[in-house]
Amino acid sequence: CSNWDIFVDKVKQLTTKHIPVRAITSNQNAPWFNIQIKRLLNKKHRIYKAVKKSSCIFRWDDYKKASQEYTTALKNAKYCYFNTTLPNMLLTDPKKFWHVINPKDSEMLTLIDSAGNTIPPNCVQKPLMMPFPEISRQLQTPLFRPPPIVTTTHPCLLLLLLTTLVLKVSLKPFSSPGCDTISPKFLKNTSSYCSIILTKIFEQSLHEGCLPIDFKIGKITALFKTGNKHLPSNYQPISLTSIPCKILEHILYSKLAGFLESNSFFSKCQYGFRKNYSCETQLASFTHGLNIILDHSSIADCIFLDFSKAFDKVCHKLLLHKLQNPNLDPKLLFWLECFLSNRAQFVLANDNVSPRTNVSSGVPQGSVLAPLLFLIYINDLPLSVTSHIHLFADDCVLFREISNDNDLLTLQSDLNAISVWCKTWVMELNTNKCKFLRVSRINRILPTYYLNDAPLESVSTYKYLGIHITTDLTWSVHTTYVINNANRMLGYVRRNFSQAPSTLKLTLYKTLIRSKLEYAASVWDPNQENLIHSLEMVQNNSVRFILSNYNRTASISTMKSSLKLPSLSSRRKILRLCLFHKLFYHSQLRNELILPPRYISARINHVHKVGLPSCRTNSFSQSFIPCTSQEWNHLPALTATISDHQLFKTAIV
């Protein structure tokens, strides 16, 4: 990899010579106060001092003119900042936006140990790094022989690298570089030259099956999650890896993911990190299955499983064993083996760097390929069970209709099978976080399920993929949670942006408040009038804040019309139709969730009419699939035939 070393040295030489490094400071209390306004202020002060020294009364006219010029420029700059700069920043660079709005001083990271003693600032790297070596030691040598590889008839994946592929990879110019210090902005600005060089380096890497050392080193920074800021366990390690390596990974990811999808490699139960699959599609499938069971006046027992540090506990040896299944190019397999082996990382905290630590387990943090490698590793888990199972990466739910005692035993057997799978593939379930929830409208004595001989806790509600599943499968609990969450954000916006113009307030509402009210709303769209009204009240209060109009006699409908804000219920209907459109034009999901029509009338139906599920209860008829199926059938024929998702959304808005 000497070519890589030559490239890195040349980049560092050019950046040192032609890219000056300067510390740019700004007024955090008044970020609109730029150098031009400062010059006008200095000019005003100079004239004032000259006037005070002079006895000429006419000089006061010069001072008044300079003062007026400064005041006008300051007012215009402030207006431009709030009306143009901040809205654009929020849409293009949210990270910078929040840094400007809520600046945090570069405080020293202060941590405490298990005894409550303060850790010296130059030693905080060690506790942040501690979990990784421990996991690696546990997984270094599996004490069993891995199961045999399932034979496959997939065609072999062959790789071909072109300069155009390197150019197509989009780079975020403000992303942090890895330990090689090559920034994405430099690569983006010199793409016509660097793409040729990087293509040659990538081809050499794939041909020889080796990677530069810089590609295998992760720079760990600590990101605070929640809880006590002084506890190391409350920090999420974020790994920064080489940007050029990520470019190569993006190319390999698109090739490998496309190859696996085209050959139907992934389990139909896996919804995470896959094109045309999402949290919404999984939640729609999961809740539809539960609704069918409830509509039959039956019982559904759900077991929510929590994997302990799933991504960090992937055994490299076993992952390479599983990578032999999809019939990949031998050179790619050899490259992936090199990509996983001899990796290292270090922690950067309080401007101090920890010693490098070898990483012998887990998919590489911060890498582009990590999610795909994890999907390959966990892909065969659903084969171990006979009950329904849904996966979103490592988020797993197992459920089954309970008609008799045999169903209870089968679900327990499936739970045992998952436990055996975890032992076989060196994964671990966090028993304390695994929960059992019974979805039913029938009062029955709850059974007890066991995981590794420990009884699972029974709960009446569980937050799964961001929405609250309850025992009666109603949405009052989740709607209340969403309303409270949105109101808290509205309070934050009110406190910090009371003087902002209405244009910025509207952008903040759409981005920060309405997004909370509409996350997965296509799945949990309530049909009770009180819940619909409570959700709309959040928008009504936001509209009054946006327009600074709290007059009780003012028409809220008129205000919403002036801002071109439709009701949230109408937007939820559009969201439901958009999700249904995705399901309809996805063959696998359509066959799984949508019924074919019994009859299509050439006179009154469009050719994409769907069947309506038979509903015994009003709650099922108002749920996502039955309700939206009926709305889909009433769409104009030209609208229903639009296969492009964006064009369809435009047509129904």
HUFENFEN-V367942 format. One line per field, one symbol per residue. phi: phi as a letter, one per 40 degrees, with the letter a starting at -180 (. if undefined). A space follows every 10 residues. Layout:
phi: ???
This chain:
phi: .ccccccccc cccccccbbc bbccbaccca cccccccccc cccccccccc cccccccccc cccccccccc cccccccccc cccbccdccc ccadccdccc cbcbcccccb bbcccgcccd dcbccccccd ccccccccbc bccacccccc cbbccccbba cbcccccccc bccbcccccc gccccccccb ccccccccdc ccccccccgb bddccbbbbc bcbccagccc cdccbccbcb bccdcccccd cccccccccc ccbfcccccc bcfbcgbadc cccccccccc ccccccfbbb cbbcbbccfd ccbccccccc ccccccgcdd cccccccccc cfcaaabbaf gbbcccbcbb agcdcgcccd cccccccccc dcccbbccab bbfbcbbbaa cbbacccccc cccccccccc dcccbfbbcc dcbcbbbcba bbcbcccbbb bfgbccccbc aacbfgbccb cbfbbccccc cccccccccc cccccbbccc cccccccccc cbbccccbcf cccbdcbccc cccccccccc cccccccfbb cccccccccc cccfbccccc cccccccccc cccccbdccc ccbbccccab cccbbccbcb cbccbcbccc cccdcccccc cccccddccc cccccccccc ccc
